[in-house]
Amino acid sequence: MRYTTVLATACPYNARPTAARSNAPVNKEFEASIVDLSHDGRGVARVDGKTVFVGGALPGERVRAKLKRRHRSFDEAQVLEVLEASERRVEARCAHYGVCGGCALQHLAEADQIVAKQQVLLDNLQRIGHVAPDTVLPPLTDLHWGYRRKARLGVKWVAKKERAVVGFREADPRFIAELSRCHVLVPQVGERLDALAALVGSLETRAAIPQVEVAAGDDQVALVFRHLQPLSEGDREKLLAFGAAHGLQVHLQPGGIDSVHPIRAGYPPLAFAIPEFDVRLEFRPLDFVQVNAGLNRRMIARAIELLDPQPGDRVLDLYCGLGNFTLPIARRAGSVVGVEGEAGLVARARANAAANGIANAEFHAADLGQDLRGQPWARQGFDLLLLDPPRSGAEAAIGTRTSTQLPLAGMRRVVYVSCHPGSLARDAGMLVREHGFRLAAAGVMDMFPHTAHVESIALFERR
């Protein structure tokens, strides 16, 4: 079976193009053979010479589908019936699958999901970056269920039905899927969605709660309730009682991110350990941490293996966050500089370094779109670079040969951790053609099983 990225060539950074879209449902039924799998997990068919993306279909299948939307260059449809099933099709575990937009690939066997994601990465590297790795790394995988320790759940009070709905957005993001349980969330929350919805429905301010965020450390799990009106004393008591009954921390968010606070004093800090490097990181409920704890540990180990820091090396870690990579690297390298755009994360990274007794790591807040070469910490240069950018990638930091924002000239190796294969492919082309590196290795990591999200890692070595 071949997997490809049909839409990525025309629109590498967006899941679905919006130009020339007609949102009017067509509802025409048709039969088609599925010839490919798109980068967002939908089957690809050719109907009357036009590409049709069919949700819920797999390559090699014959399906009956309903046309949902027409576009100039492609159409969108949804499976109604699988007439001839692929041998790789499996029964989705979740009763809400197909309605909830949280997962896109539960109908594909887990081993084949990662194969599909690997092909997405390789296709993006070739089509967008015009590069190919010398070596394709073995995929990294960990838990497939109950892995998700960070999530934002939508909440809506439905007055006509007199109940609250709690869940992820549906495929149509205007709607929230009504979930009774979620198999990918950490079980402390995923098994209690019915209870959580009942709690919200019992509150006086139930119509003013638009979301609940989930944040789990190794030992503690927190729920952050966003509320647009002040909570009554009775509501506070109900939230406290719910947290105590289920062993969950309850935090409140009446305004922006800085307004988040625990509903009561005395909660232990959220934290996770990276035992292979004797590191423990504390974080706040809305801080960015990698979603999959087990995969995160494997990812850090692989990144450091590829980077191969030596005791005399000076390492730069850009987009360092809380020090997820910085502090483990510090256990191997001579010194590490972590740079992050968010000042609050920098403060917590420094605190984590101190708590772990790590003195050879320093952290700085900086705009990573600006020229960094004049910064005092950058003037000594670096031997190695680790990049872990957001979905938009590291284009602004990498720059061209004549306008690079980084002191790249003296670096012998770059490890790039990516959450979007399109931006990685673009930046890989820049590193190879503009800065004298070769793409020595690349591979995928299954940070989000059962979704079409592709996490990857790449090694660049100086030619």
Buried (B, 14 or more C-beta within 10 A) or exposed (E): BEBBBBBBEEBBEEEBBEEEEEEEEBEEEBEBBBBBBBBBBBBBBEBEEEBBBBBBBBBBBBBBBBBBBBBEEBBBBBBBEBEEBBEBBBEBEBEBBBBBBBBBBBBBBBEBBBBBBBBBBBBBBEBBBEBEBEEBBEBBBBBBBBBBBBBEBBBBBEEEEEBBBBBBBBBEEEBBBBBBBBBBBBBBBBBBBEBBBBBBBEBEBBBBBBBBBBBBBEEBBBBBBBBEEEBEEEBBEBBEEBBEEBEBBBBBBBEEEEEBEBBBEEBEEBBBBBEEBEBBBBBBBBBBBBBBBEBBBBBBBBBBEBBBBEEEBBBBBBBBBBBBBBBBBBBBBBBBBBBBBBEBBBBBBBBBBEBBEBEBBBBBBBEBEEBBBEBEBBEEEBBBBBBBBBEEBBBEBBBEEEEBBBBBEEBBBBBBBBBBBBBBBBBBBBBBBBBEBBBBBBBBBBBBBBBBBBBBBBBBBBE
